[in-house]
Amino acid sequence: MISLQPITIADHTFLSISVELPKTNLLMITNEIGYIMCGALDVALLNEKLKDRKVIAGRAVGVKTIEELLEAPLESVTYEAENLGITKGTIGRDALLAMI
């Protein structure tokens, strides 16, 4: 099942996406600038092979729900996210607010 839900953080709207798969879930929260995602995100791929795309993204591991993704510290971030001040350890909610 795929679930798309708008969520509001500090008066800003983001889209949460949950994809239920066998034995795992894909979790993402995005806006028009960038996104945070569960451990399935390959930050190294974005930083190395897709560097020219300048993707703004962060990865949190061990999360099982959108709420956990919002509260989790990011385990890794893209170079472009770092340019916005989003660093490893930034809480998901704060990373999203930096993408405004």
Backbone as JSON, one array per atom type, in Angstrom:
{
  "sequence": "MISLQPITIADHTFLSISVELPKTNLLMITNEIGYIMCGALDVALLNEKLKDRKVIAGRAVGVKTIEELLEAPLESVTYEAENLGITKGTIGRDALLAMI",
  "N": [[0.85, -1.18, 0.0], [0.44, 2.27, -0.68], [0.82, 5.36, 0.84], [-0.03, 8.72, 0.86], [0.33, 11.72, 2.48], [-0.37, 15.01, 3.46], [1.65, 16.98, 5.64], [2.07, 19.33, 8.27], [4.54, 21.55, 9.31], [5.54, 23.92, 11.42], [3.84, 25.82, 10.14], [4.36, 25.22, 7.46], [3.85, 23.24, 4.61], [4.43, 19.86, 3.9], [4.93, 16.8, 2.06], [4.21, 13.58, 3.07], [5.27, 10.31, 2.41], [4.58, 6.96, 2.36], [5.51, 3.69, 1.73], [4.45, 0.53, 1.82], [6.14, -2.44, 1.92], [7.04, -5.92, 1.42], [8.31, -7.02, 4.41], [9.52, -4.57, 4.98], [9.39, -0.94, 5.06], [9.19, 1.96, 3.0], [9.97, 5.25, 3.66], [9.34, 8.68, 3.31], [9.67, 12.23, 3.38], [8.86, 15.2, 1.87], [9.38, 18.3, 0.05], [9.25, 20.94, -2.4], [11.92, 21.51, -2.53], [13.69, 19.62, -1.31], [14.3, 16.47, 0.44], [13.78, 14.11, 3.15], [14.55, 10.8, 4.13], [14.08, 7.29, 4.83], [16.38, 4.63, 5.75], [16.77, 3.44, 3.24], [17.65, 5.22, 1.39], [20.29, 6.1, -0.74], [22.8, 7.88, -0.06], [25.49, 8.16, -0.78], [25.46, 7.47, -3.5], [23.96, 9.62, -4.52], [25.7, 11.73, -3.9], [27.98, 11.08, -5.33], [27.71, 9.68, -8.0], [25.48, 11.04, -8.98], [25.99, 13.68, -8.58], [25.88, 16.03, -10.13], [23.21, 16.62, -10.22], [22.57, 17.9, -7.9], [21.12, 17.17, -5.52], [19.16, 17.69, -2.66], [19.09, 16.14, 0.28], [18.47, 13.9, 3.05], [19.25, 11.16, 5.25], [17.78, 8.92, 7.5], [18.23, 6.28, 9.75], [16.79, 3.19, 10.93], [14.17, 3.93, 11.38], [10.63, 3.53, 11.56], [8.22, 4.69, 11.14], [6.51, 7.62, 9.87], [6.4, 9.59, 11.84], [8.57, 8.87, 13.47], [10.61, 9.32, 11.63], [10.52, 12.09, 11.41], [11.51, 12.82, 13.93], [13.99, 11.66, 14.17], [17.6, 11.68, 14.27], [19.57, 12.64, 11.48], [21.47, 10.32, 9.7], [23.14, 10.52, 7.55], [23.85, 12.97, 5.02], [23.36, 14.76, 1.92], [25.82, 16.53, -0.08], [24.71, 18.91, -1.01], [22.67, 19.33, 0.83], [24.23, 19.86, 3.06], [25.19, 22.34, 2.29], [23.04, 23.9, 2.89], [23.15, 23.98, 5.58], [22.37, 21.69, 6.85], [23.32, 18.98, 8.66], [24.98, 15.86, 9.5], [23.28, 14.27, 12.09], [21.41, 16.24, 12.45], [18.05, 16.77, 13.35], [15.25, 15.25, 11.79], [12.87, 16.87, 11.4], [13.95, 19.46, 11.75], [15.75, 19.52, 9.64], [13.99, 19.5, 7.47], [12.75, 21.99, 7.8], [14.89, 23.6, 7.22], [14.9, 23.41, 4.54], [13.24, 25.23, 3.42]],
  "CA": [[0.0, 0.0, 0.0], [1.13, 3.55, -0.73], [0.08, 6.4, 1.55], [0.44, 10.09, 0.67], [-0.37, 12.57, 3.43], [0.29, 16.28, 3.76], [1.92, 17.26, 7.05], [2.44, 20.72, 8.48], [5.59, 21.79, 10.28], [5.73, 25.38, 11.56], [3.04, 26.49, 9.09], [4.82, 24.86, 6.12], [3.3, 21.95, 4.23], [5.29, 18.87, 3.27], [4.21, 15.59, 1.69], [4.79, 12.34, 3.59], [5.01, 9.17, 1.53], [4.91, 5.67, 2.97], [5.29, 2.57, 0.83], [4.57, -0.73, 2.56], [6.7, -3.52, 1.12], [7.26, -7.1, 2.25], [9.36, -6.98, 5.43], [10.08, -3.24, 5.19], [8.62, 0.21, 4.58], [9.94, 3.12, 2.52], [9.4, 6.45, 4.27], [9.9, 9.91, 2.78], [8.96, 13.49, 3.59], [9.44, 16.05, 0.84], [8.76, 19.5, -0.49], [9.81, 21.2, -3.73], [13.36, 21.78, -2.4], [14.45, 18.42, -0.99], [13.57, 15.44, 1.18], [14.45, 13.19, 4.06], [14.08, 9.45, 3.82], [14.56, 6.19, 5.67], [17.68, 4.07, 5.42], [16.88, 2.97, 1.87], [18.27, 6.27, 0.58], [21.72, 5.92, -0.99], [23.4, 9.21, -0.08], [26.75, 8.08, -1.52], [25.11, 7.51, -4.92], [23.57, 11.0, -4.83], [26.88, 12.59, -3.79], [29.04, 10.71, -6.26], [27.29, 9.46, -9.39], [24.44, 11.99, -9.38], [26.39, 14.96, -8.0], [25.46, 17.13, -10.99], [21.78, 16.91, -9.98], [22.52, 18.75, -6.71], [19.99, 16.72, -4.71], [19.15, 18.04, -1.24], [18.44, 15.0, 0.92], [19.06, 13.34, 4.26], [18.87, 9.77, 5.52], [17.68, 8.47, 8.89], [18.15, 4.82, 9.8], [16.09, 2.6, 12.07], [12.83, 4.5, 11.57], [9.57, 2.66, 11.06], [7.02, 5.49, 10.89], [6.76, 9.02, 9.5], [6.67, 10.33, 13.08], [9.95, 8.57, 13.85], [11.47, 10.0, 10.66], [10.55, 13.51, 11.79], [12.24, 13.01, 15.19], [15.28, 10.97, 14.15], [18.77, 12.4, 13.76], [20.0, 12.14, 10.18], [22.7, 9.52, 9.72], [23.97, 11.06, 6.48], [23.19, 14.0, 4.2], [24.06, 15.06, 0.68], [26.62, 17.75, -0.07], [23.82, 20.06, -1.2], [22.01, 19.56, 2.12], [25.23, 20.53, 3.91], [25.25, 23.75, 1.87], [21.91, 24.57, 3.56], [23.36, 23.9, 7.02], [21.86, 20.4, 7.35], [24.49, 18.13, 8.89], [24.75, 14.59, 10.18], [22.8, 14.5, 13.44], [20.27, 17.15, 12.42], [16.77, 16.09, 13.49], [14.49, 15.3, 10.54], [11.99, 18.04, 11.37], [14.78, 20.65, 11.57], [16.28, 19.46, 8.28], [12.91, 19.92, 6.56], [12.57, 23.44, 7.94], [16.01, 24.25, 6.53], [14.64, 23.29, 3.1], [12.18, 26.17, 3.04]],
  "C": [[0.89, 1.24, 0.0], [0.23, 4.59, -0.06], [0.75, 7.75, 1.3], [-0.37, 10.98, 1.59], [0.36, 13.9, 3.56], [0.53, 16.39, 5.26], [2.39, 18.71, 7.15], [3.47, 20.8, 9.59], [5.81, 23.3, 10.29], [5.08, 26.14, 10.41], [3.53, 26.23, 7.67], [4.34, 23.45, 5.81], [4.34, 21.11, 3.49], [4.42, 17.67, 2.91], [4.94, 14.39, 2.29], [4.34, 11.2, 2.68], [5.47, 7.92, 2.25], [4.57, 4.59, 1.96], [5.52, 1.3, 1.64], [5.01, -1.82, 1.6], [6.85, -4.75, 2.0], [8.49, -6.9, 3.14], [10.02, -5.62, 5.62], [9.12, -2.17, 4.71], [9.59, 1.26, 4.05], [9.23, 4.35, 3.05], [10.11, 7.68, 3.72], [9.04, 11.09, 3.21], [9.64, 14.5, 2.68], [8.7, 17.37, 0.67], [9.42, 19.75, -1.84], [11.32, 21.42, -3.71], [14.17, 20.49, -2.2], [13.62, 17.44, -0.2], [14.45, 14.76, 2.21], [13.81, 11.83, 3.84], [14.65, 8.46, 4.82], [15.89, 5.67, 5.14], [17.84, 3.55, 4.01], [17.54, 3.99, 0.95], [19.77, 6.05, 0.46], [22.38, 7.28, -1.16], [24.7, 9.2, -0.89], [26.48, 8.14, -3.03], [24.75, 8.94, -5.33], [24.77, 11.93, -4.84], [27.92, 12.31, -4.87], [28.55, 10.63, -7.7], [26.27, 10.46, -9.88], [24.73, 13.4, -8.86], [25.88, 16.15, -8.81], [23.98, 17.5, -10.81], [21.56, 17.79, -8.75], [21.31, 18.45, -5.82], [20.19, 17.12, -3.25], [18.38, 16.95, -0.51], [19.19, 14.58, 2.17], [18.49, 11.96, 4.54], [18.86, 9.51, 7.02], [17.53, 6.95, 8.88], [17.4, 4.36, 11.04], [14.71, 3.16, 12.32], [11.79, 3.6, 10.93], [8.28, 3.41, 10.75], [7.44, 6.9, 10.46], [7.09, 9.83, 10.75], [8.1, 10.1, 13.56], [10.93, 9.26, 12.91], [11.6, 11.49, 10.99], [11.45, 13.76, 13.0], [13.65, 12.42, 15.18], [16.41, 11.89, 13.7], [19.18, 11.79, 12.41], [21.36, 11.47, 10.3], [23.67, 10.0, 8.65], [23.15, 12.05, 5.67], [24.0, 14.21, 2.94], [24.88, 16.35, 0.84], [25.74, 18.99, -0.2], [23.03, 20.36, 0.07], [22.97, 20.27, 3.08], [25.34, 22.01, 3.56], [24.11, 24.56, 2.48], [22.06, 24.56, 5.08], [22.82, 22.63, 7.66], [23.07, 19.47, 7.47], [24.05, 16.79, 9.49], [24.35, 14.9, 11.61], [21.65, 15.49, 13.51], [18.99, 16.34, 12.52], [15.96, 16.28, 12.2], [13.63, 16.53, 10.38], [12.8, 19.31, 11.1], [15.38, 20.68, 10.16], [15.23, 19.93, 7.28], [12.72, 21.43, 6.62], [13.71, 24.21, 7.29], [15.83, 24.24, 5.02], [13.55, 24.25, 2.62], [12.77, 27.33, 2.28]]
}
